[in-house]
Amino acid sequence: MTQPLEALVADAAPAHDDAALVDGARRRSTAAYAAIIRRHNRRLFRIARSILKNDAEAEDAVQDTYIQVLRNIDMLREDTRLSAWLGRIAVNEALGRLRRRRATVELDSIDGAEAHESPMIGDPLGSMRQQNPETSASRAEVRALLETAIDALPLHFRMVFVACAVEQMSLEETSACLGLPVNTVKTRLHRAKRLLRRALGGQLEAALPESFSFGGSHCEAMTARVLARLAELQQS
């Protein structure tokens, strides 16, 4: 009998939650699918958004990531963390979309990037969602400036910064997700922070946790879309 969602989450300690949900997903539990999606939505959206710099494209990339992972959940090795697997596939999906959009993007040309550091410029993000109606206008402005500045970072600095500073993944988690040595993650994070501090000064840390938010109705809409697509695929 399929476990209800509440049992799948409650039966395991936090460190083992993903393992319990993977077990449920392997048994084709819709509740497990939904729990996996809700748990990882914000992180995957932020990772994809850091690459694509477009909310709609990032959501599409995350949706396709879930479909790929959940349809092939039996391929997940016991020694592989679900979060790392999801992250790597989301990165690959987003980079693939970026390559198709910009055929000339050079993904490996990072060594000389610092020589071309430029002032933080760029178009303001099209939609700044106010999560809390009590949040002050000045704080919303700072967040908007921060998101625009992050978008202006070189791609590889941006990916690492969003993973480590915005989503607050550890260096090891970011290394596994992006397929980079830990020392490379440290170096790129340091350079990204230096660039952003030049642009924003002391406003940087205060606005980070709210940047590129993805929750509430957006999270639930993503969950519904993925579950609907999985149901269609399973019936075909």
N, C-alpha and C positions, 0 to 999 in steps of 0.2 A: 504494500500500500504506500502511496506517495506521501511523504511527510509534509505537513503544512509549513508555510513559510516561517511562522513563529518558532516552530520546533527546530527547523534547520538552523536558525540564527541562535536560538537560546541553548541548544544542546551542547555547543562547543564554546570553549574559551576564545577570547578575541584572536589570539595568535593562530587558532585553528579554524576560524570561521570559514575561510576560503576552502579549506579541505572538505568541510562538511557540505558546502554548497557545490563543490565540484562533484562530490559523490551524488548529490541530488540531481545535478545536471546530467550526469551519465545515465541516470535512470529516467531521463527526459521529463523531469519535474518542472512544470511551468513556474511554480513558486520559486524554485531554485534559480531558474533563469532570471526571473524578475529581481530577486535579491542580489544576484551578481551584477546586474545592470545598474541598479540603484547604488550599490556600494562603490562602483568604480566610475560612475558617470563623470563626476567633477574632474577627477584626475585625468581621465582620457581626453575629455574635452579640452582641458588646459594644455595638454601635451600636443594634441592635434592643432589647436588654435595657435600655439607658439610657432608652428611650422607654416600654417596656411594664412594666418592673419585675417581670417574671414570666419565669422560665426557659423554661417550656413554650411560652408564647405567642411568646417571642423565637425559639425554635427553629422553630416553625411559620412565622413570618414569614420567616426566613432560607431555609427550604426553598422557600417559594413564590417568593422572590426568585430563587433559582437556576433554578427551572423557567421563570420568565418570561424571564430573561436568556439561558439556554442554548437555549431554543426560538426566540429572536429574535436570536441572535448575529450573523446576517448584517446586522442593522440598526446594529451598532456602527460608528460612523464611524472612519476611520483616525486622526483627530486626537483621539479620545476615549480616555482611559485606562480599561481594564477595571475597575480598582479604584474609580475615581470613579463609573463607571456602576453597578456593583454597589452601592456605598454609597448613591447617590441612590435607587435602587429599593428598597433595604432600608429606608431612612428613610421613603419614601412608604408602603410596605407596613405598617410598624409604626405610623405615624401613622394610617393608615386603620383599622387594628384598634383603636387607641386611640379614635378618633372613634366607632366603632361601639359601643365599650364605654362611653364617656362622651360622650354626645351634646352636653353643654354645654361641653366643653373649648374654650377660646378660644386658638387657636394663635398669634395675633398680639399678645396682651396681655402683653407683656414689659416695657414701659417702666416700669410702676409696680411691678414685682415686688420691687425692692429695698426699697421702703417697707414691704413685708409680710414681710420676712425674720423667720423665727421660729427658736426653738431647734431643733436637730436631733433630731427625734423620729420614731418609726415602729416598726413591728413588726420583729423580727429576721427576716432572711431564712430561709426554711424549710429550705434545704439548703446547708450549707457543705461543699463537697467538699474533702477533704484530699488534695492531689496527692502529697505526699511524706510517708511515714510518720515520717520523722525530724524533720519540722517541729515546733517546740515548740508547746505548748498556748497559750502567751502570744501567739505570733505569729498563730496561728489566731484568737484572740480579737480581736486588733487588726484583722485583715482583716474579721472579721464586723462589728465596729463601723464600719469604714470603708465597707463595702458598704451598711450600713443608713443611714449618714449621706449617702452619695451618692444613695440612693433618696429621701431626704427633700428633696433639692434641687428647686427649681422645674424644670419640664420642660426649658426651653431652656438653663438653666445646666447641667443634668445631661447633656444630649446633647453639648454642647461639651466639658465636662470629661472625659467618658468617652472621646471621640474623641482629645482632645489629651493628657490626662494619663495615662489608663489604657492606651489603645491606642498612645499616643505618635505619633499622626499629626501632621504639620506643620500650621501655621496655614493654609497654602495648600491642603493636602489636605482639611482639615476644612471650609474654605470651599467647595471644590468639592463635597464630599460632602453638606453640609447646605444648600447654596444660600444662603450668607450672605456678606456682605462680610467681608474679612479683619479689619477694625477691629472689627466686631461680634463676631467670634470672640474677639479679644483681650480685649474688654471683658467678655464673658460668662465667659471662662476666669478672668479676674482675680477677678470677683465670686464665682464658684464656689469658688475656692481660699480666698478670705477667709472664706466661710461654713464651709467644712470645717475650716479652722485654728481657728476659734472652737470648733468641736465637738471636735476631736481633737488640737490642738496639734502637737507634734513627731512624733507617731506617723504622720502622714499619708504622707510620702514613702516610708517603709520598706515599707509594705503595698501601695502602688499596683500594682506589676508583677504581683502574684498575684491581684488582684481580678477577679471574674467570669471565672474561667478557663474555657476551652472547648477541650479537647484530648483526646488519647488515645482512649478508647472512645467518647466523645461525638462527636468529630470523625469517626471511622470510621462510626459509626451514621448520622450525617447524610449522609455520602457515599453509603452504601448505599441510604438511603431516596430520595435525589434520583435516583440512577441507576436505581432500580427504577421510579420514576414516569416518568422520561424514556422508558424502554423501553416502558412501557405506552402512553404518549401517541404514540410513534412508530409503534406497531403499530395504533393505532385509526384 
